[in-house]
Amino acid sequence: MFRTILPAAVLALVSLIPAGAVLAQNAPLRLEITEGVIEPLPYAVPGFIAENAEAAQYAADITRVIADDLSGTGLFREIPSSAYISGVSSFDAPVAYADWKAINAQALITGAVQVSGGKISVKFRLYDVFSGQQLGDGLQFAASTGSWRRMAHKVADAAYSRITGEGGYFDSRVVFVAEAGAKNARQKRLGIMDYDGANVQYLTDSSTIVLAPRFSPSGDRVLYTTFETGFPRIKMIDVASVTGRFLADQPGTMTFAPRFSPDGSRVVYSLEQGGNTDIWIMDIASGQAQRLTNTPAIETAPSFSPDGSKIVFESDRSGGPQLYVMGVNGGEPVRISFGEGRYDTPVWSPRGDMIAFTKQHAGRFHIGVMRTDGSEERLLTASFLDEGPTWAPNGRVIMFTRESAGAGGAPGLYSVDISGRNLKQVPTAGAASDPAWSPLLP
């Protein structure tokens, strides 16, 4: 049985995981993710079948992206094709489970690709080798040939979700600051790319400094801080049209560190006036703004909880930067960080259960996580300079900026699992900083 997804326009890919998917309920193959040692699950993904000549290169490329996605998590280990006893010559041919068992493949992914009239169609199946069962329905979907990488990510997301029971994160994008030039005079512009560094596009030129971009919950808009008028101001840009407008424009103030509310209707941000910096919130449609904090302290880097009821932020009201949580309408905040050192740039997990942050202590920078009440603090990284965490859509992986020591040190993007495993660099064409992960694409 197949579930077919067809484009309403050039690209219209909807959720690929069928309601009530079999694996989530009673399928035998399941990778349980814990904080202990994970033995990567061995899987095989034979080259997808090209059902016509035009599909040959696309089939090979899609197969490779799927394998890169899964293996890149550190939770899966691809069995090389050189170990195969038998291949897959036809998408509908019976699975030779004994041959795949013999090489210890626990999961098998098969697929086929067809190209016609500028459109590409992809179908795939996922099998539990040791039980001899197909996991859930097969899936088939279509889009323009230019969207072939998205379809590969969709296949990988579906396989990942069915095996782990968690949501995927491969079909997502990252907005970041692309940097060029000498360290003390770098040019900066906003870039946007696939989560794995592919398909880079630019939203701004390098004529002015840009900082701290943030996606809207729907992924169609980006907030950021720009110096194009000579001092920091918040701007919102439409990703499709690349047109923007200033927000929170109050005379005699500087505005920065913006984030969208979970429903995308409001923006929380920092506003500096007369040497005092506080947290404000603004309704985007009306422009009406409300002050949430009012102290002599520097209060910045606000981030909403996923349900929109609370805001975590950074404040030095206790003498040094620490993390606090308050209600969305303000009120007395509760301090949640009590460890040694400075705590900065908090961001709430999309799962709602954790807060990621930057920590500076004893000459080192760390990316860490804690429960929303401040308990169970864990540091995931340590280096000369790690900062600015952002969560993958499923709350499993964190991306951040790392800069090496030395005058010529250039920043780059890195990611790490929330267990502290699988630290790796995200490929970019040049220096890059300030990543912000989008939600899963529609």
C-alpha positions as CSV (number, residue, x, y, z in Angstrom):
1,M,0.0,0.0,0.0
2,F,1.3,3.5,-0.9
3,R,0.4,6.9,0.3
4,T,0.8,9.3,-2.6
5,I,1.8,13.0,-2.2
6,L,1.4,15.2,-5.3
7,P,2.3,18.9,-5.6
8,A,-0.4,21.6,-5.6
9,A,2.2,23.9,-7.1
10,V,5.9,23.5,-8.0
11,L,6.4,22.0,-4.5
12,A,3.8,20.9,-2.1
13,L,5.1,18.2,0.2
14,V,3.0,17.5,3.3
15,S,3.7,15.2,6.2
16,L,5.0,11.9,5.1
17,I,4.3,9.8,8.2
18,P,0.9,8.2,8.0
19,A,-1.5,8.7,10.9
20,G,-1.2,5.8,13.3
21,A,2.1,4.6,11.8
22,V,2.7,0.9,12.6
23,L,6.1,1.4,14.0
24,A,5.0,3.9,16.6
25,Q,2.6,1.3,18.0
26,N,3.8,-2.3,17.6
27,A,6.6,-2.7,15.1
28,P,9.6,-4.7,16.4
29,L,12.4,-2.4,15.2
30,R,12.9,0.5,17.4
31,L,16.0,2.5,18.3
32,E,15.6,3.7,21.9
33,I,17.6,7.0,22.4
34,T,18.9,7.3,26.0
35,E,21.7,9.3,27.7
36,G,23.8,6.1,27.8
37,V,26.1,4.8,25.1
38,I,24.4,4.4,21.8
39,E,25.5,1.6,19.4
40,P,24.6,3.0,15.9
41,L,21.9,0.9,14.2
42,P,23.3,-0.8,11.1
43,Y,21.2,-0.1,8.0
44,A,21.4,-0.6,4.2
45,V,20.2,1.8,1.5
46,P,20.9,0.2,-1.9
47,G,20.9,2.6,-4.7
48,F,17.4,3.8,-5.5
49,I,16.1,2.3,-8.8
50,A,16.0,4.7,-11.8
51,E,12.8,3.9,-13.6
52,N,13.8,5.8,-16.7
53,A,17.0,7.1,-18.1
54,E,16.5,10.7,-17.0
55,A,16.2,9.5,-13.4
56,A,19.6,7.8,-13.1
57,Q,21.6,10.7,-11.6
58,Y,18.8,11.8,-9.4
59,A,18.4,8.3,-8.0
60,A,22.1,8.1,-7.2
61,D,22.1,11.6,-5.6
62,I,18.9,11.0,-3.6
63,T,20.3,7.7,-2.2
64,R,23.5,9.5,-1.1
65,V,21.7,12.3,0.7
66,I,19.5,9.9,2.6
67,A,22.5,8.0,3.8
68,D,24.3,11.2,4.7
69,D,21.3,12.4,6.7
70,L,20.9,9.2,8.7
71,S,24.6,8.4,9.3
72,G,25.2,12.1,10.2
73,T,23.1,11.7,13.3
74,G,25.5,9.3,14.9
75,L,22.5,7.0,15.6
76,F,22.8,5.0,12.4
77,R,25.7,3.2,10.6
78,E,25.5,2.6,6.9
79,I,26.6,-0.9,5.7
80,P,28.7,-0.3,2.6
81,S,27.5,-1.7,-0.7
82,S,30.7,-3.7,-1.0
83,A,29.3,-5.9,1.8
84,Y,26.0,-6.7,0.0
85,I,25.3,-10.3,-0.8
86,S,22.4,-9.4,-3.1
87,G,21.2,-6.1,-4.5
88,V,17.8,-4.6,-5.3
89,S,17.1,-4.9,-9.0
90,S,13.4,-4.0,-8.9
91,F,11.5,-1.9,-6.4
92,D,8.7,-4.5,-6.3
93,A,11.0,-7.5,-6.1
94,P,10.6,-9.6,-2.9
95,V,13.1,-8.7,-0.2
96,A,15.8,-11.4,0.3
97,Y,15.8,-11.0,4.1
98,A,18.3,-13.8,4.7
99,D,21.0,-12.0,2.6
100,W,20.5,-8.7,4.6
101,K,20.5,-10.6,7.9
102,A,23.8,-12.2,7.0
103,I,25.5,-8.8,6.8
104,N,23.7,-7.6,10.0
105,A,21.5,-5.0,8.4
106,Q,18.7,-4.3,10.9
107,A,16.9,-1.8,8.7
108,L,16.6,-1.7,4.9
109,I,15.5,1.3,2.8
110,T,14.6,0.7,-0.8
111,G,13.3,3.2,-3.3
112,A,12.7,4.2,-7.0
113,V,12.8,7.5,-8.9
114,Q,11.2,8.6,-12.1
115,V,11.6,11.9,-14.0
116,S,9.3,13.3,-16.6
117,G,8.5,16.8,-17.8
118,G,10.6,18.6,-15.2
119,K,8.9,16.6,-12.4
120,I,10.4,14.0,-10.2
121,S,8.6,11.2,-8.5
122,V,10.1,9.2,-5.6
123,K,8.8,6.2,-3.7
124,F,10.3,4.2,-0.9
125,R,9.8,1.5,1.6
126,L,11.4,0.7,5.0
127,Y,11.9,-2.8,6.3
128,D,12.8,-4.4,9.6
129,V,15.2,-7.1,8.4
130,F,15.2,-9.4,11.4
131,S,11.4,-9.6,11.8
132,G,10.9,-9.7,8.0
133,Q,8.3,-6.9,8.1
134,Q,7.7,-3.7,6.2
135,L,7.5,-0.8,8.6
136,G,4.4,1.3,7.8
137,D,3.0,2.1,4.4
138,G,5.3,2.8,1.5
139,L,5.3,6.4,0.4
140,Q,5.3,8.1,-2.9
141,F,5.5,11.8,-3.6
142,A,6.4,14.2,-6.4
143,A,7.8,17.7,-7.0
144,S,9.9,19.7,-9.4
145,T,13.3,18.3,-10.2
146,G,14.9,21.3,-8.5
147,S,13.5,20.0,-5.2
148,W,15.1,16.6,-5.3
149,R,17.2,17.3,-2.2
150,R,14.1,18.1,-0.2
151,M,12.6,14.8,-1.2
152,A,15.7,13.0,-0.1
153,H,15.5,14.8,3.3
154,K,11.8,13.8,3.5
155,V,12.6,10.2,3.0
156,A,15.3,10.3,5.7
157,D,13.0,12.1,8.1
158,A,10.3,9.4,7.6
159,A,12.9,6.6,8.2
160,Y,14.4,8.4,11.2
161,S,10.9,9.0,12.8
162,R,9.7,5.4,12.2
163,I,12.8,3.9,13.8
164,T,13.4,6.4,16.7
165,G,9.8,7.4,17.4
166,E,11.0,11.1,17.4
167,G,10.3,13.8,14.8
168,G,12.8,14.3,12.1
169,Y,14.8,17.5,11.3
170,F,16.5,17.0,7.9
171,D,13.9,18.9,5.8
172,S,14.7,22.2,7.4
173,R,16.8,25.3,6.8
174,V,19.2,27.4,8.8
175,V,19.6,31.2,8.5
176,F,23.0,32.5,9.5
177,V,25.4,35.4,9.2
178,A,27.9,34.8,6.4
179,E,31.2,36.6,7.1
180,A,34.1,37.6,4.8
181,G,37.3,39.7,5.2
182,A,39.7,40.3,8.0
183,K,38.7,39.7,11.5
184,N,38.6,43.3,12.6
185,A,36.7,44.4,9.4
186,R,34.5,41.5,8.4
187,Q,31.6,42.1,6.0
188,K,28.4,40.4,7.1
189,R,25.3,39.4,5.3
190,L,22.3,37.1,6.0
191,G,22.5,33.6,4.3
192,I,20.0,30.8,4.3
193,M,20.8,27.2,3.6
194,D,19.6,23.6,4.0
195,Y,20.4,22.2,7.5
196,D,23.5,20.4,6.0
197,G,25.0,23.5,4.3
198,A,23.6,23.0,0.8
199,N,21.6,25.4,-1.4
200,V,22.9,28.6,0.1
201,Q,21.1,31.8,-0.8
202,Y,21.5,35.4,0.5
203,L,18.9,37.6,1.9
204,T,20.9,40.8,2.3
205,D,24.1,42.3,0.9
206,S,27.2,43.1,2.9
207,S,26.8,46.9,3.0
208,T,26.0,46.9,6.7
209,I,26.4,44.8,9.9
210,V,23.7,42.2,10.5
211,L,23.3,40.1,13.7
212,A,21.2,37.4,15.3
213,P,18.7,36.3,12.6
214,R,15.6,34.3,13.9
215,F,13.0,32.3,11.9
216,S,9.3,32.8,12.3
217,P,7.3,29.7,13.4
218,S,6.1,29.2,9.8
219,G,9.6,29.7,8.4
220,D,8.5,32.4,5.9
221,R,10.0,35.4,7.7
222,V,13.2,36.2,9.5
223,L,13.9,38.8,12.2
224,Y,17.4,40.2,12.7
225,T,19.3,43.2,14.0
226,T,20.8,45.6,11.4
227,F,23.0,48.7,11.6
228,E,22.0,50.1,8.3
229,T,20.8,53.4,9.9
230,G,23.9,53.6,12.1
231,F,22.6,52.1,15.3
232,P,21.0,48.7,16.0
233,R,17.4,48.3,14.8
234,I,15.1,45.3,14.4
235,K,14.1,44.4,10.8
236,M,11.8,41.7,9.5
237,I,12.4,40.2,6.1
238,D,10.1,38.0,3.9
239,V,12.2,35.0,2.8
240,A,10.4,34.5,-0.5
241,S,10.3,38.1,-1.7
242,V,13.4,39.3,0.2
243,T,11.6,42.5,1.2
244,G,11.8,43.9,4.7
245,R,10.6,46.5,7.1
246,F,11.7,47.9,10.4
247,L,9.9,46.9,13.6
248,A,9.8,48.5,17.1
249,D,10.9,51.8,15.8
250,Q,10.8,54.1,18.8
251,P,12.7,57.4,18.6
252,G,15.9,57.7,20.7
253,T,16.2,53.9,21.2
254,M,18.2,51.0,20.1
255,T,16.4,47.7,19.5
256,F,18.0,44.2,19.2
257,A,17.9,40.5,20.1
258,P,14.4,39.9,18.7
259,R,12.4,36.6,18.6
260,F,9.0,35.6,17.3
261,S,6.2,34.4,19.6
262,P,5.2,30.7,18.9
263,D,2.1,31.9,16.9
264,G,4.2,34.4,15.0
265,S,2.0,37.4,15.9
266,R,4.3,39.1,18.4
267,V,8.0,39.9,18.8
268,V,9.9,40.0,22.1
269,Y,13.1,42.0,22.1
270,S,15.6,44.2,24.0
271,L,15.3,48.0,23.9
272,E,18.0,50.4,25.1
273,Q,17.2,53.9,26.0
274,G,19.2,56.3,28.1
275,G,21.7,53.6,29.1
276,N,19.0,51.2,30.3
277,T,18.2,48.0,28.6
278,D,14.9,46.1,29.2
279,I,12.7,43.4,27.6
280,W,9.8,44.6,25.5
281,I,7.1,42.8,23.5
282,M,5.3,44.1,20.4
283,D,2.2,43.1,18.4
284,I,3.4,42.9,14.8
285,A,0.1,43.9,13.2
286,S,-0.6,47.0,15.3
287,G,2.9,47.9,16.4
288,Q,1.7,48.3,20.0
289,A,4.5,47.6,22.4
290,Q,4.6,46.7,26.1
291,R,7.5,46.9,28.5
292,L,8.0,43.7,30.4
293,T,11.0,44.5,32.7
294,N,12.0,47.8,34.4
295,T,15.2,47.6,36.3
296,P,18.7,49.3,36.1
297,A,20.1,46.0,34.9
298,I,20.9,44.9,31.4
299,E,18.2,42.5,30.3
300,T,18.4,40.9,26.9
301,A,18.3,37.7,24.8
302,P,14.6,36.8,25.4
303,S,13.1,33.5,24.2
304,F,9.5,32.2,24.4
305,S,8.5,28.9,25.7
306,P,6.8,26.8,23.0
307,D,3.4,27.3,24.5
308,G,3.9,31.1,24.6
309,S,3.2,31.4,28.3
310,K,6.7,32.2,29.5
311,I,9.9,34.0,28.5
312,V,13.5,33.1,29.5
313,F,16.0,35.9,29.3
314,E,19.5,37.0,30.4
315,S,20.0,39.7,33.1
316,D,22.8,40.9,35.3
317,R,20.5,42.1,38.0
318,S,22.3,39.8,40.5
319,G,25.7,41.1,39.6
320,G,26.6,39.0,36.6
321,P,24.7,37.6,33.6
322,Q,22.3,34.8,34.8
323,L,19.1,33.3,33.4
324,Y,15.6,34.2,34.5
325,V,12.1,33.1,33.6
326,M,9.0,35.3,33.7
327,G,5.4,35.2,32.5
328,V,4.6,36.5,29.0
329,N,3.0,39.6,30.5
330,G,6.0,40.3,32.7
331,G,5.9,40.2,36.5
332,E,8.6,39.1,39.0
333,P,11.1,36.8,37.2
334,V,12.5,33.6,38.7
335,R,16.2,33.0,38.5
336,I,17.0,29.5,37.2
337,S,20.9,29.5,36.8
338,F,23.1,29.3,39.9
339,G,26.3,27.7,38.6
340,E,29.7,29.5,38.5
341,G,30.4,31.8,35.5
342,R,28.3,33.8,33.1
343,Y,25.1,32.5,31.4
344,D,24.0,34.0,28.1
345,T,21.8,33.6,25.0
346,P,19.1,31.2,26.4
347,V,16.7,29.5,24.0
348,W,13.8,27.3,24.8
349,S,13.7,23.8,23.3
350,P,10.8,23.2,20.8
351,R,9.9,20.2,23.1
352,G,9.4,22.6,26.0
353,D,11.5,20.5,28.4
354,M,14.9,22.2,28.3
355,I,16.7,25.5,27.8
356,A,20.0,25.7,25.9
357,F,22.5,28.5,26.8
358,T,26.0,29.8,26.4
359,K,28.2,29.6,29.5
360,Q,31.6,31.3,30.2
361,H,33.7,30.0,33.0
362,A,37.4,29.7,33.8
363,G,38.4,31.1,30.5
364,R,36.4,28.7,28.4
365,F,33.0,28.9,26.6
366,H,30.4,26.2,26.7
367,I,27.1,25.3,25.1
368,G,24.9,23.7,27.8
369,V,21.4,22.6,28.5
370,M,19.3,22.6,31.7
371,R,15.7,21.8,32.7
372,T,13.4,24.8,32.6
373,D,13.6,25.1,36.4
374,G,17.4,25.2,36.2
375,S,18.0,21.6,37.4
376,E,20.1,19.0,35.6
377,E,22.5,21.4,34.0
378,R,24.9,19.7,31.5
379,L,27.7,21.3,29.5
380,L,27.9,19.8,26.0
381,T,30.9,21.6,24.6
382,A,34.0,23.5,25.6
383,S,36.3,25.6,23.5
384,F,38.0,29.0,23.1
385,L,34.6,30.5,22.0
386,D,31.3,28.6,21.7
387,E,28.1,30.7,21.7
388,G,24.6,31.2,20.4
389,P,22.8,27.8,20.5
390,T,19.8,27.1,18.3
391,W,17.6,24.0,18.4
392,A,16.7,21.5,15.6
393,P,13.0,21.3,15.0
394,N,12.8,18.0,17.0
395,G,14.8,19.2,20.0
396,R,17.4,16.5,19.5
397,V,20.4,18.6,18.1
398,I,21.8,22.0,18.8
399,M,23.7,24.2,16.3
400,F,26.0,27.0,17.5
401,T,28.9,29.3,16.6
402,R,32.5,28.2,17.3
403,E,35.6,30.5,16.9
404,S,39.1,29.3,17.2
405,A,41.8,31.1,19.1
406,G,44.3,33.5,17.4
407,A,44.1,36.7,15.5
408,G,43.1,34.9,12.3
409,G,40.4,32.7,13.9
410,A,37.3,32.7,11.8
411,P,33.9,31.6,13.2
412,G,32.2,28.4,11.9
413,L,29.0,26.5,12.5
414,Y,28.9,23.3,14.6
415,S,26.3,20.9,15.8
416,V,26.1,18.6,18.7
417,D,23.5,16.1,20.1
418,I,21.9,17.1,23.4
419,S,23.7,14.1,25.0
420,G,27.0,15.8,24.1
421,R,27.8,13.2,21.4
422,N,28.4,13.7,17.6
423,L,30.1,17.1,17.7
424,K,30.7,18.1,14.1
425,Q,31.2,21.1,11.8
426,V,28.5,22.2,9.5
427,P,30.0,22.9,6.0
428,T,29.8,26.5,4.8
429,A,31.7,28.3,2.0
430,G,33.4,30.7,4.4
431,A,33.2,32.1,7.9
432,A,29.7,31.9,9.4
433,S,28.1,32.7,12.7
434,D,24.7,33.2,14.5
435,P,22.8,30.2,13.2
436,A,19.0,29.9,13.7
437,W,17.2,26.7,12.8
438,S,13.8,26.8,10.9
439,P,10.9,24.5,11.7
440,L,10.3,21.6,9.4
441,L,9.4,22.8,6.0
442,P,5.8,22.4,4.9
